[in-house]
C-alpha cells in the first residue's frame, strides 16, 4: 500500500516537486539528526580524530559514488532502450502501412484503417496506461485484426496457380512487417513494466545513511557543519530523483516521447484512414 502511494505521488506530481522532495526532505532529516548528534557529542571531541575520519569518509564516499554513478548510467540505458523501442514500433507501423499497398482491395483498405486506428490508439489512449504498467485491450485487438485480415485474405475465384503463388507471396511480405510490429509492441510493454529492484534501492539508502554517519564524525562550527550536511544530502537526493525519473520511462516528467508516433501519423496522413472515434 505504501509503495502504491509513493508510486502515485511520483507519477502525478510535477517533476520539480519530485526533485524538491528528494532534495529537501532527506536534507531536513539529516540536519535534524546531525544537530541532535552534536548536542550529545561536542565538536571539540571530534576534532582530534579528523585525520582518521577524513580517510574513512573518502573511501566510503568513493565507493558510494561509484555505485550511484553506475545506477544512474544503468537507469539511463534502460530509459534510452525504452525510447528506442517505442520509436522503432512507430517506424514499423509506417513500414507495415506502406507494405500493405501491395495487397488487393478490399483487404488493403481494411488493413490500412486498422493500422491507422492502432497508431492513434497507442499514442492517445495506451500511452497514459503504460505509467500504471497496463496495456490498452483495444490496441491489442486492432493488432490481432490486422493479422487476421492479411492471413484470411479471400482467394479470387478461378485463380491460376501463378496468381495463388503471388497472393501467398504478398501475404508473407505483409505478415512479416506485422510480425516486426508485434515484436516491438511486446518490447514496449515489457519496458513499461521493467524497473530497478526495490532491494537495490534499499541497499543504496542504507549506504547513504552510512555515508552520512561518517559525515557526522567531523567537528567544526555548528552552522557551517549543518549546512555542509544539508548540501551533501540534497545532492545525493537529487541523484536519486534522477534515477527514479529514468526508472519510470512512461510515468513522469522525463518520459518516453510520442514524437515518433506523431511524425508517422502526420507523414503518412493516417487520419485520412482512421475509422475509430478520436480520443478526448
Order of alpha helices (4+ residues) and beta strands (2+ residues): alpha-alpha-alpha-alpha-alpha-alpha-alpha-alpha-alpha-alpha-alpha-alpha
